[in-house]
Amino acid sequence: MNICKIHENTSKCSANTMECFMVLSTQAQKISIATLCSLFGTLCIFENSLVLYLIFSSRRTRRKPSYLFISSLALADILASIIFVCSFVNFHVFNETDFSKEMFLLQLGGVNTSFSASLSSLLLTALDRYISISRPSEYKLLMTRKRAWIALGVLWVTCATIASLPLLGWNCCTLNSTCSELFPFVDDNYLSSWICFVMVLLGCIIYAYTHVLWRARQHVAYMEKHQGQVGKQNTRMRMDVMLAKTLVMVLTVLVLCWSPVLVLMIYSIFARLSNHLRKVFAFCSTLCLLNSMVNPIIYALRSKELYSSLRMVFSQFRRQLKASEESPEADSTHKSSVIETICEDTRITGAGGLLWLAAWSALGPVLAAPRYHPDWASLDARPLPTWFDQAKVGVFVHWGVFSVPAWGSEWFWWHWQGEHRTDYERFVQRRYPPDTTYADFAPRFTAHDFQPREWAQLFQRAGARYVVLTTKHHEGFTNWGSPVSWNWNSLDMGPHRDLVGELGQALRESNIRYGLYHSLLEWFNPLYLADKESGFKTQDFVLKKTMPELYDLVLKYKPDLIWSDGDWEAPESYWNSTSFLAWLYNDSPVKDTVVVNDRWCNNCSCNHGGYYNCADKYKPGTLPTHKWEMCSSIDKLSWGYRSNMNIAELMDEASIIEELVQTVSFGGNYLINVGPTKEGVIVPIFQERLLALGRWLDTNGEAIYESKPWRVQMENSTDTVWYTSKGPVVYAILLIWPRDNILELSSPTPSPATQVTMLGFAGALKWQKSPGKGLLITLPCLPPSPLPPQSGWTLRLEGVK
């Protein structure tokens, strides 16, 4: 077949023009193109649709700029697949020509828009990684959700505008200019401009990822330099291994898929193409579709959060399949067992993609769990295990040698011999022999009356779903036999018992999650003081004391939570926290379930880590975007036990319930603290407060446990009515009982199906629509009493918006 003379003005826009571009001359060629387009297009749509579902089904992921860029990439690839496959197959396989020039240019514009948006989304993803690596401390300030949406809006408008230019008049028919040999009606100058646009995008992507790889190499050099200090475990944590694999994969796929197409486009501008080369171009065009199909594998499966969401989908399938196996009508038992086996095989490391969705039998070797790198950008992306958000209520226990003087606070040693406060010096002079040292208190820390199972029963009755014990406070004394705390631990001194292990066993028998508090610093440890004197340029204390203890705690007790503290004096480079957390998340025995807080370096609080503490007794005031926890203490003046405390210095039941309700309404967890005595007794007043909290939760726990923040957190910006939700049900928690037994709620919008009940009260409550908006609820009458009523009543609202 001869090449059509498309450059002649008499024929370039005639009815036969498009036939000149139908270069597939044999049935085998058409079948090959149709097969490639159908296979790549179907898988691309399926994979990217799954990625969109995984991102937007999770509130955590859909609010992160990184995942907004990936969702834009997935959306662009879906559109590219649909438009490209339909138009390409109709044109080259079915030789459809019964449409106008405008319709063809509209289809071509759709293909250009989607492919350009796909590349542009890749660029934004690359820039996101570039900023997270080059400016990690400013990443969250620079890459906000609002800026991400603006960037995506500019991206799509720009791509659509550029792709629409031929339809708007920049075509060879309107301009009477030279036409492209690859696309009907397309002006050569426009094609040159579009190629330049794509080349700029590719160049920026390559530059960004090359910079990230360079930074990874720097990290490797640093790790090799300190290899002797850090030890063998960090050989599995080096940042370059997984990062380099991912980025090399990104660049390789981009170059392989786009280079042939771009080379032929550039060649067509400067030389006449033969029919053979145009056939090659037709087949090479499907490589762009292949790139769109591979994108989810690279950008989604390398994400730990999306991978975790994917495993949750598997778990749901598995439960459904198990349920179907129990049904007598199930005629596909063999199929169910095969898929169940496949779900188990998803834990096998391999290289692949989302092809399992089209071929279940290939699932096992396809999915590979990504590993976390020892940097905050990677570690912060780890999804928080779901148990923590569901738990809501925990008990904090501060117990150590400071329980022996039991005066002032748990910072007794620092106030006495660090600050030399006269009141503390006077206390020691009056109570203890001359020349008494803090080490002399350790033998008196006896724990004679410590009954771990009684503690566990008390915490269970208090409604606690997790308990955090101080394994080591800033004084350095460890409540287990730490191998690097010789003669300053609970096995060698004082109790001569493994306090951490005994309580952990009792809590797990009661089905309560176990958390371990650990202080990074020790006030008077000579190794720490020497490192501090060097400006934290040496790390003897970290390498010989802090890190060995953290690894020992995890391997020995397998905690559900690590509550780090003592971070404020030294930077991240000193503590080596990121290396420990990378091991914890990747290779530790609790890697899938462990939760950590945010106290890992002097600028980590409220910025990095698992959930945020931010500060002791932190109250955000508005709904935070990140999971958080409020830690509070029944003794307002101390976390450890004080023998001289009085009732006015303790939180009452109403205050505890108020703090709990407000914290949960803002999406936080509530960790309430008690300090046992040196004998191991939780004094009766603390027990009474905990049991009162438990009684309240027995009635109202439905509104607390596993709840989520509602669209508003409090009624009319007051602090008397607070909201939580669970699915379609909304809970309104009253802290003050209205005098006339009529409660007005303006935030919920009622419907004819609205029902109102009170937890702990039988029967429905009467309500009517408020004259303004909301509803008026008639509460049951409280019997007259000289005592103030209890605090906190919960209304269950169904059928409201």
NORSULZI-V22792 format. One record per helix or strand of 3 or more residues. SS is the DSSP state (H for helix, E for strand). FROM is the first residue (numbers start at 1). TO is the last residue. Records with the same first field share a line. If there is no record, write none. Layout:
SS = FROM-TO + FROM-TO
//
This chain:
H = 18-21 + 27-56 + 59-62 + 65-92 + 101-134 + 136-142 + 145-168 + 172-175 + 188-225 + 227-230 + 232-236 + 239-270 + 275-299 + 304-325 + 333-345 + 354-357 + 360-362 + 376-379 + 386-391 + 402-405 + 412-418 + 422-431 + 438-444 + 452-461 + 499-509 + 526-533 + 540-557 + 572-575 + 577-586 + 647-649 + 653-665 + 684-703 + 715-717
E = 393-397 + 466-472 + 513-519 + 561-565 + 628-633 + 668-674 + 721-726 + 729-734 + 742-745 + 755-758 + 767-769 + 775-778 + 793-798
//
